């Protein structure tokens, strides 16, 4: 939001300086009452405003793209962090370090956290379609469903006191999260390479 505000202020400043100069010139011409020069200046003003609008649109589009990339990077980091937590819980479950109900409670917390990540990813997919030049997106629906299924099954196994079976599902979910994070990161690297080539 801070960066967005800064960009808005910067655009306002650029616009007001340009327009102020044009309006001052207009005022001078109005004092002289030269109709031809007034018309010429009005035409210039239209051209100036069109150019500024195009420049502002371009800047805003670049900002939206940058904002999207930053959010995607953050999501990849959150996914990696969640994979580590899922892995740690699998070790605790396997070693039966905590009571079954405590393990189940921790697993449910991780299930909720992954649900939130899925919502963020869906929001990023929607934001991407709103861009002027949408980025090629990874279709991760299958991976997401598979991770959620593993988490759900591990919770059910913990309810039944089947810790060893639950641990296997937790390890599987953690591995799939790491794999998805890797795929999303590779997708971003390809986007970065493409944008670098196009800017040269």
C-alpha positions, 0 to 999 in steps of 0.5 A, spaced: 500 500 500 505 504 501 508 503 494 501 504 491 500 511 495 507 513 493 506 511 485 499 515 486 503 521 489 508 521 484 503 521 478 499 527 481 505 531 481 507 529 474 500 531 472 499 537 476 506 540 474 505 539 466 498 541 467 500 548 471 505 550 465 499 549 460 494 553 464 499 558 465 500 559 458 493 559 456 492 564 461 497 569 458 494 567 451 487 569 454 489 575 456 492 577 449 485 574 446 489 571 440 483 566 438 488 562 433 493 561 439 488 559 444 486 554 439 493 551 438 494 551 445 488 547 446 490 542 441 497 541 445 493 540 451 489 535 449 495 531 446 499 532 452 493 529 456 493 523 452 500 522 452 500 523 460 494 518 460 498 513 456 504 514 461 500 513 467 496 507 464 503 504 463 506 505 469 500 502 473 500 496 469 507 495 471 506 496 478 500 491 478 505 486 474 510 487 480 505 487 485 502 480 482 510 477 482 511 480 489 505 476 492 506 470 488 513 470 491 510 471 498 505 465 497 511 460 495 515 462 501 508 461 505 508 454 502 515 452 503 514 454 511 507 450 511 511 444 508 516 444 513 511 444 519 507 439 516 514 435 515 515 436 523 508 434 525 509 427 521 516 426 525 512 428 532 506 423 529 511 417 527 515 418 534 508 419 538 511 424 541 504 428 543 497 425 545 493 423 539 488 429 540 494 434 540 496 431 534 489 431 531 489 439 533 495 441 530 494 437 523 487 441 523 491 447 524 495 446 518 489 444 514 486 450 515 493 454 513 493 450 507 486 452 505 488 459 506 493 458 501 489 455 496 484 462 497 490 466 496 493 462 490 486 462 487 486 470 488 492 471 484 489 467 478 484 472 478 488 478 479 492 475 473 487 475 468 485 482 470 492 484 467 493 487 460 498 481 458 496 475 463 502 471 465 502 463 463 499 460 470 500 453 472 494 449 473 495 446 480 488 444 482 490 437 481 496 438 486 492 442 491 486 437 491 491 431 492 495 435 498 488 437 501 486 429 501 492 427 504 491 432 510 484 430 511 486 422 511 491 424 516 486 427 520 481 421 520 487 416 521 489 420 528 482 420 530 482 412 529 489 412 533 492 410 527 499 414 528 503 410 523 498 411 517 497 418 519 504 420 519 505 417 512 499 421 509 503 427 513 509 426 509 506 425 503 502 432 504 509 435 506 512 432 499 507 435 495 507 442 498 514 442 497 513 440 489 508 445 488 512 450 491 518 448 486 513 448 480 510 455 482 518 458 483 520 455 476 514 458 473 516 465 476 523 464 474 521 463 466 516 469 467 522 473 469 527 470 464 521 472 459 520 479 461 528 480 461 528 478 454 522 483 452 525 489 456 532 488 452 
